[in-house]
Amino acid sequence: MIMHVTLRTAVAQPPAQVMAGFTRDLFVALAPPFPRLRVLRFDGCRTGDRVEIELNTLVARLPWTSLIVDDGQLPDGTLFFVDEGQRLPPPLRYWRHRHLIQPGPNGSVIVDALEYRTASPLLDALLYPAMWAQFAWRKPIYRRWFGKR
């Protein structure tokens, strides 16, 4: 079973400016305090780009590689890019994260739409609060980078 987590954050900048702001610096700023994250490679947010990180859990250093599998613009003006996990830390078995930047009145809405799966539906459910919290952590950071609406 695939789990879904979706969070929305309204920001003041228009979609094109927000999309241009998805840089290595923002990626590092969005990292939660635990596990510690070290960026090994960040190509960008376009189809074919790779992102490689190492998570330091204090017990182990776990590699994570994601590939940007799609990017573009939808008919309604929403800009997007999609990363899929290629090499994932345990217990993850599947990871797909759609980043949507929707046009909104006086700015944009950043949508983090995450899908994940482990080896166990029970573990999937147990991880849900942590996954939600990891992405809720981003909301004030997005507002600092792109302005409050």
N, C-alpha and C positions, 0 to 999 in steps of 0.2 A: 504494500500500500504506500502511495506517495503522500507525504504530508505537505501542506501548503501554509505559508506564512506570508501575509501581505500587510505592509505598512505604507501610509501615505503621509507626505510632509509638504505643506504649502510653503513656498519661498517667493521672494520678491522679484527675482530675475527672470527674464524670458527663457524659453526652452533652449535656444541656441547658445546663450551665455552659460546656462547650467551645464549643458552637454560639454562645452569647451572646458568647463571647470573640473571635469572628471579626470584628474591628473594623478600622477604618482603621489604628490603631496596630499591631495584629498584622500586617496586610498589609505595612506599611512595615518592621517588624522582620524579616519573613521574606525580604526582598529580599537576594539575594546581593551580594557586593561589586562584581561586574562582570557585566553592564553596570550602571552607576548608574541608579537608578530614581527618577523624579519622579512623584508622584501628582497628576494633574490633576483627577480626579473619582473619588469612591468613594461610591456610594449605599448599599451594603450587600450582603447575601447572599440577598436574596429575589427571586423571579421578577420580572423586569422591571427590576431594578437594573442600573446600568451602572458599569463601572470603566474609567477612561481613564488611561493612564500614558504617559510618555515615557522611552525607554531612551537613555542617553547612552553611546555606544560610543567616545567620544573622537574618532571620525572623523565620526560623524553622530548626529543626534538622531532616533530612530525612534518614531513613534506606535504605540500598541497600545490597542485598545478591545475589551473583552469585555462580553458581556451575560449576566446570570444568566437562564438559560432554564428552570430548574426548581429547586424546593426542596420539602422536606417531610419526612415520616417514613415509613419502611418498616414492615411488620407486625412485624418483630423488634425494633423500637425504634431502629433506625439512623436518625439524622438526616442530611440531605444537602442540598447545593446543587451546581448544575452551571453552570460558566461556559463559554461558547463565544466564540472569537475572531471579532470582526466586522471589525476592521481590524488586520492583523498585520504585524509587521516582516518584511522578507526575511530568510531564505529561506522562512519559514513560509507555508504555504497553507491549513492546517487546524489548529485547536486546540480541544480539548474537555477540560475538567478537572472530573472528578467529585470532590467533597470528601465523604467519608463519615465519620461519627462513630458508630462501632459501640459498643454497650454491651459492657463487658467486666468481668471480676471486678475489683473494687476500682478502677473507673474506666472509661476508654474507650480505643478504638483509633482513631486518626485515620488514614484511608486517603486518600492522594493518588493518584488513578487518572487518568493523563494519556494522551491520544491526540493525536498530531500527524502532520503530513505536510508535505513540501516538494514541489518539482517533480520530485525525483529519488529513486528508491529507494536509490541509493548515498549520497546526501547524508543521507537519513533515517537510515541506519545509522551514518554518520559522526557525526551529531549525538547519537546515543543516549547515549554516555558523558557528554556535557555536560548533557543533559537530566536524566539520572539524578543527576548531581552537584548540579545546581541544586535538586532536590527533596530529596536527602539532606541538604543544607545546613539544611533546615527542622527536622529531627529534634531536635537539641538545643534549638532555639528553642521548639518546641512543649513540650518537657519543662520548660523554664524557666517558660513562661507557665502551663502547666496541671499542673505537678507530675510528678515521676518516679513510676513504678509499680514 
